[in-house]
Amino acid sequence: MATKKKDISDQDFEKLLEQYDYKFQKGDLVKGVICGFDSQGILVDIGAKTTAVIPTYEAVDKGENPESKFEKGQEGEFLIIRDEDEDGKFLLSKKKVDFAYAWKDLEKAKEADETILGTVVNSVKGGVIVEVAGVRGFIPSSQLRVKETDLEPGSKIEVKILTLDAQQNNFILSNKKVYEDSAEETRKNVFSQLEVGQVVKGEVVRITDFGAFIDIGGIDGLLPLSQLSWRWIDHPTDILSVGSKIDVEVILVDNEKQRVSLSLKNLEPDPWIEAEKNIKEGDKIQGTVTRIKYFGAFVEVYPGVEALLPHNEVVEYQNESKAILQVGDKIDTYIIKFNPSDRRIALSVHEQSEAPEEETKTEE
């Protein structure tokens, strides 16, 4: 006996449709449950007629597998990025939701002036690209405490937010500000304890043509080129490298300008004191040419002590030796003037002889 087919009334059909009465549209933030994966991406039940789809590129980064980051039954919020198609499917994005929440968190961090942790993506001209909570920002070279070339991709770095503009997608960070802000109180304490003549331990943090900056417990003091050694130094890198730990003497403390000057050579014996004991005017001495200037050549006549061989003497030496004087050359000279108090020594390539005063008058 055949079973009679039950007709569905219009009223019953309307009730059935009410189960899918939704007003989802592009731009809406919806809640859903992940119910599967296919070749297109992630399938999500948001309460529509059919499951919505998150394309792989809207869920994970290039090369990542969605199934390694998401699982069935996982609940979440998603953004509708395309209205339903003919099959009733909506297109969703997980990345855009995460980005929006991350941006809000960053705004809170900026408002609170918080220090946050970023991951170095890569170095570019003028700075470093850093990712913070999935958002990429830029640290200009001027806002880095270290050289951008010293930062490896994947390394962590502490930063503070300088500029945050969602409309312009402008996200500028500073690594330097982290240290400046946290060190302000430390600086005050350190300055209050510093005294001229005090010997402190420090670390070389930056090297320039004119000297090196030494971290002495939260303050970067300047170690000028002239204070590196009693010997002539062409460049600080001749004897220093970033990261080196050294002892230095405080030679200037300027509380008003918050500056400290340091000396390395003051921790070594003054070679001029020893030179005064061992050499005198009239001595013949062999030295090494350290510098050549338009007015003459500097010759190291005692370890750490330079004397000047005037230009006319240099010319005379070159004429007699038929050789051009160069840095590093050994040369025999005579000390004609020695003034230890002024730290000056004048040289000649010839021995000086003074005629007695009476003979000089007679000749006149």
C-alpha positions as CSV (number, residue, x, y, z in Angstrom):
1,M,0.0,0.0,0.0
2,A,1.5,3.3,-1.1
3,T,2.3,5.9,1.5
4,K,0.5,9.1,0.9
5,K,2.8,12.0,0.4
6,K,2.3,14.8,3.0
7,D,1.9,18.2,1.4
8,I,3.7,21.1,3.0
9,S,1.5,24.2,3.5
10,D,2.7,27.7,2.7
11,Q,2.5,28.4,6.4
12,D,4.8,25.5,7.2
13,F,7.3,26.5,4.5
14,E,7.5,30.1,5.9
15,K,8.3,28.6,9.4
16,L,11.0,26.6,7.9
17,L,12.5,29.6,6.2
18,E,12.4,31.5,9.5
19,Q,15.2,29.3,10.7
20,Y,17.4,30.9,8.2
21,D,16.1,34.5,8.6
22,Y,19.3,36.5,8.8
23,K,20.4,39.9,7.6
24,F,24.2,39.3,7.1
25,Q,25.9,41.7,4.8
26,K,29.4,42.7,3.7
27,G,31.3,44.5,6.6
28,D,29.5,42.7,9.4
29,L,31.4,41.1,12.2
30,V,29.8,37.7,12.9
31,K,30.4,34.8,15.2
32,G,30.8,31.3,13.9
33,V,32.1,27.8,14.5
34,I,34.8,26.1,12.2
35,C,33.2,23.0,10.8
36,G,35.8,21.8,8.2
37,F,38.4,22.4,5.6
38,D,38.5,22.1,1.9
39,S,40.6,23.2,-1.1
40,Q,39.3,26.8,-0.8
41,G,40.1,27.3,2.8
42,I,38.2,27.0,6.1
43,L,34.5,26.2,6.3
44,V,32.6,28.1,9.0
45,D,29.0,27.9,10.3
46,I,27.7,31.4,10.9
47,G,24.0,30.4,10.9
48,A,23.4,31.1,7.2
49,K,21.7,28.7,4.7
50,T,25.2,27.3,3.8
51,T,28.6,27.2,5.4
52,A,30.7,30.3,4.8
53,V,34.3,30.1,3.6
54,I,37.5,31.7,4.8
55,P,39.9,31.7,1.9
56,T,43.3,30.4,3.0
57,Y,45.0,33.8,2.3
58,E,42.5,35.4,4.7
59,A,43.3,33.0,7.5
60,V,47.0,32.3,7.5
61,D,50.2,33.6,6.1
62,K,51.7,32.4,2.8
63,G,53.1,28.9,3.2
64,E,51.1,28.1,6.4
65,N,48.6,25.3,6.6
66,P,45.2,26.3,8.0
67,E,44.7,23.0,9.7
68,S,47.8,23.6,11.8
69,K,46.4,26.9,13.1
70,F,42.7,26.1,13.4
71,E,40.6,23.1,14.4
72,K,37.1,21.8,14.0
73,G,34.7,23.1,16.7
74,Q,36.8,26.2,17.3
75,E,34.6,29.3,17.8
76,G,35.6,32.8,16.7
77,E,34.7,36.1,15.2
78,F,34.9,36.7,11.5
79,L,34.4,39.6,9.1
80,I,32.1,39.2,6.0
81,I,34.2,40.5,3.1
82,R,31.8,39.4,0.3
83,D,28.0,39.1,0.3
84,E,26.5,35.6,-0.3
85,D,26.8,34.3,-3.8
86,E,24.2,32.4,-5.9
87,D,24.9,29.3,-3.7
88,G,24.3,31.3,-0.5
89,K,27.9,31.3,0.5
90,F,29.5,34.2,2.3
91,L,33.2,35.0,2.1
92,L,34.9,35.7,5.5
93,S,38.2,37.0,6.8
94,K,39.9,36.0,10.0
95,K,43.0,38.1,9.4
96,K,41.1,41.4,9.2
97,V,39.4,40.7,12.5
98,D,42.7,39.9,14.2
99,F,44.3,43.0,12.6
100,A,41.5,45.2,13.9
101,Y,41.8,43.8,17.5
102,A,45.6,44.1,17.3
103,W,45.3,47.7,16.2
104,K,43.1,48.5,19.2
105,D,45.6,46.9,21.5
106,L,48.3,49.0,20.0
107,E,46.3,52.1,20.5
108,K,46.0,51.3,24.2
109,A,49.7,50.5,24.4
110,K,50.5,53.9,22.8
111,E,48.1,55.8,25.1
112,A,49.7,54.1,28.2
113,D,53.3,54.6,26.7
114,E,53.9,50.9,27.2
115,T,57.0,49.0,26.2
116,I,56.1,46.1,23.8
117,L,58.0,43.3,22.2
118,G,58.4,43.1,18.4
119,T,59.9,40.6,16.0
120,V,62.5,41.9,13.5
121,V,61.3,41.1,9.9
122,N,64.2,42.6,8.0
123,S,66.5,45.6,7.6
124,V,65.7,48.1,4.9
125,K,67.2,51.4,3.9
126,G,66.9,53.8,6.8
127,G,65.7,51.4,9.4
128,V,64.1,48.1,10.4
129,I,60.7,46.5,9.7
130,V,59.3,45.0,12.9
131,E,56.1,43.0,13.5
132,V,54.1,43.5,16.6
133,A,50.9,41.5,17.3
134,G,50.7,40.7,13.5
135,V,51.0,44.3,12.5
136,R,54.1,45.5,10.7
137,G,55.8,48.8,11.8
138,F,58.9,50.7,11.0
139,I,61.8,51.7,13.3
140,P,63.9,54.5,11.7
141,S,67.7,54.2,12.1
142,S,67.6,57.3,14.3
143,Q,65.3,55.5,16.8
144,L,67.6,52.4,17.1
145,R,70.0,51.9,20.0
146,V,72.0,49.5,17.8
147,K,72.9,49.4,14.1
148,E,70.1,48.0,11.9
149,T,72.6,45.6,10.4
150,D,73.2,44.1,13.8
151,L,69.6,42.9,14.0
152,E,68.9,39.5,12.6
153,P,65.4,38.6,11.2
154,G,63.4,36.8,13.9
155,S,65.2,38.4,16.8
156,K,63.1,40.1,19.5
157,I,63.4,43.9,20.2
158,E,61.7,46.1,22.8
159,V,59.9,49.1,21.3
160,K,57.6,52.0,22.1
161,I,55.0,53.4,19.7
162,L,55.8,56.9,18.3
163,T,53.1,57.2,15.6
164,L,49.9,55.1,15.1
165,D,47.5,56.1,12.3
166,A,45.0,53.5,11.2
167,Q,43.7,55.5,8.2
168,Q,47.1,56.0,6.8
169,N,48.4,52.6,8.0
170,N,51.2,54.5,9.6
171,F,53.0,52.6,12.4
172,I,56.3,54.1,13.6
173,L,58.2,52.6,16.5
174,S,61.2,53.5,18.6
175,N,63.7,51.2,20.3
176,K,65.8,54.1,21.6
177,K,62.9,55.6,23.5
178,V,62.6,52.4,25.6
179,Y,66.0,53.1,27.0
180,E,65.7,56.8,27.3
181,D,62.4,56.7,29.3
182,S,63.4,53.8,31.6
183,A,66.9,55.3,32.1
184,E,65.7,58.8,33.1
185,E,65.5,58.0,36.8
186,T,68.7,56.0,36.6
187,R,70.5,58.9,35.0
188,K,69.5,61.2,37.8
189,N,70.8,58.8,40.4
190,V,74.0,58.1,38.5
191,F,74.7,61.8,37.9
192,S,74.2,62.6,41.6
193,Q,77.0,60.1,42.4
194,L,79.5,60.9,39.7
195,E,82.6,62.9,40.6
196,V,85.6,64.1,38.6
197,G,88.5,61.8,39.1
198,Q,86.3,58.8,39.8
199,V,87.2,55.6,38.0
200,V,84.1,53.7,36.8
201,K,83.4,50.5,34.7
202,G,81.8,50.9,31.4
203,E,80.8,49.2,28.1
204,V,81.5,50.6,24.6
205,V,78.1,51.1,23.0
206,R,78.9,53.3,20.0
207,I,82.1,54.3,18.1
208,T,82.4,57.5,16.0
209,D,85.3,59.3,14.2
210,F,85.7,61.6,17.2
211,G,85.6,59.1,20.0
212,A,83.5,56.4,21.6
213,F,80.3,56.4,23.8
214,I,80.6,54.4,27.0
215,D,77.6,53.1,29.0
216,I,78.6,53.7,32.7
217,G,75.5,52.4,34.4
218,G,72.7,54.0,32.5
219,I,74.6,57.1,31.2
220,D,76.4,57.2,27.9
221,G,79.6,59.2,28.5
222,L,81.9,60.5,25.8
223,L,85.4,59.1,25.5
224,P,87.1,61.6,23.1
225,L,89.7,60.5,20.6
226,S,92.3,62.6,22.5
227,Q,91.6,60.7,25.7
228,L,92.0,57.2,24.3
229,S,95.8,56.9,24.7
230,W,99.0,58.8,25.2
231,R,100.1,57.4,21.8
232,W,98.6,58.8,18.6
233,I,95.4,57.0,17.6
234,D,94.0,57.4,14.1
235,H,90.6,56.0,14.9
236,P,88.9,54.6,18.1
237,T,88.5,51.2,16.4
238,D,92.3,50.9,16.6
239,I,92.0,50.0,20.2
240,L,88.2,49.7,21.0
241,S,85.3,47.6,19.7
242,V,81.5,47.8,20.5
243,G,80.7,45.6,23.5
244,S,84.2,45.9,25.1
245,K,84.2,46.3,28.9
246,I,86.7,49.0,30.1
247,D,87.6,51.1,33.1
248,V,87.5,54.9,32.5
249,E,88.1,58.0,34.6
250,V,85.5,60.7,34.9
251,I,87.1,64.0,33.8
252,L,84.0,66.2,33.4
253,V,80.4,66.2,34.8
254,D,78.0,68.7,33.4
255,N,74.7,68.3,35.4
256,E,72.9,71.0,33.5
257,K,73.6,69.5,30.0
258,Q,73.6,66.0,31.4
259,R,77.0,65.2,29.9
260,V,79.9,63.2,31.1
261,S,83.4,63.2,29.6
262,L,85.7,60.2,30.2
263,S,89.4,59.4,29.8
264,L,91.2,56.1,29.2
265,K,94.7,57.4,29.0
266,N,94.5,58.9,32.5
267,L,94.6,55.4,33.9
268,E,98.0,54.9,32.3
269,P,101.3,56.4,33.7
270,D,102.0,59.8,32.2
271,P,104.9,59.1,29.7
272,W,106.0,62.8,29.9
273,I,107.1,62.3,33.5
274,E,109.2,59.3,32.5
275,A,110.5,61.1,29.4
276,E,111.7,64.0,31.5
277,K,113.8,61.6,33.5
278,N,115.4,59.9,30.5
279,I,115.9,62.5,27.8
280,K,117.3,66.1,27.7
281,E,118.1,68.8,25.2
282,G,121.0,67.9,22.9
283,D,120.4,64.2,23.0
284,K,120.5,62.2,19.8
285,I,117.5,59.9,19.7
286,Q,115.9,57.6,17.2
287,G,112.1,58.0,16.8
288,T,109.2,56.8,14.6
289,V,107.2,59.1,12.4
290,T,103.6,59.0,13.5
291,R,102.0,61.9,11.5
292,I,103.0,64.2,8.7
293,K,101.5,67.7,8.5
294,Y,102.1,70.7,6.3
295,F,104.1,72.3,9.1
296,G,106.2,69.3,9.9
297,A,106.3,65.7,11.1
298,F,105.5,64.2,14.5
299,V,108.0,61.7,15.7
300,E,107.5,59.4,18.7
301,V,110.8,59.8,20.6
302,Y,109.7,58.0,23.8
303,P,106.7,55.6,24.2
304,G,103.7,57.9,24.2
305,V,105.7,61.1,23.7
306,E,105.6,62.9,20.3
307,A,108.0,65.6,19.2
308,L,107.8,68.0,16.2
309,L,110.3,67.9,13.4
310,P,109.6,71.3,11.6
311,H,108.9,71.4,7.9
312,N,112.2,72.9,6.9
313,E,114.0,70.1,8.8
314,V,111.8,67.5,7.0
315,V,112.8,69.1,3.6
316,E,116.5,69.1,4.6
317,Y,116.3,65.4,5.6
318,Q,114.6,64.4,2.4
319,N,117.1,66.4,0.3
320,E,120.0,64.7,2.1
321,S,118.6,61.2,2.2
322,K,117.0,61.4,-1.3
323,A,113.9,59.8,0.2
324,I,110.4,61.0,1.0
325,L,109.6,60.8,4.8
326,Q,106.6,58.6,5.5
327,V,104.6,57.5,8.5
328,G,106.3,54.6,10.2
329,D,109.8,55.5,9.1
330,K,112.6,55.4,11.7
331,I,114.6,58.6,11.9
332,D,117.6,59.9,13.9
333,T,117.1,63.3,15.3
334,Y,118.4,65.7,18.0
335,I,116.4,67.2,20.7
336,I,116.9,71.0,20.5
337,K,114.1,72.1,22.8
338,F,112.3,70.2,25.6
339,N,109.6,71.8,27.6
340,P,108.0,69.1,29.8
341,S,105.5,71.5,31.4
342,D,104.0,72.5,28.0
343,R,104.5,68.9,26.7
344,R,106.5,70.1,23.7
345,I,109.7,68.9,22.1
346,A,111.4,70.4,19.0
347,L,113.7,68.3,16.9
348,S,116.4,68.7,14.3
349,V,118.1,66.3,12.0
350,H,121.4,68.0,12.8
351,E,123.3,68.4,16.1
352,Q,123.1,71.9,17.3
353,S,126.2,73.8,18.3
354,E,126.2,77.2,19.9
355,A,129.2,79.5,19.7
356,P,130.3,81.1,23.0
357,E,128.8,84.5,23.5
358,E,132.2,86.4,23.6
359,E,133.2,84.9,20.2
360,T,129.8,85.9,18.8
361,K,130.4,89.6,19.9
362,T,133.9,89.6,18.5
363,E,132.6,88.4,15.1
364,E,130.1,91.2,15.2
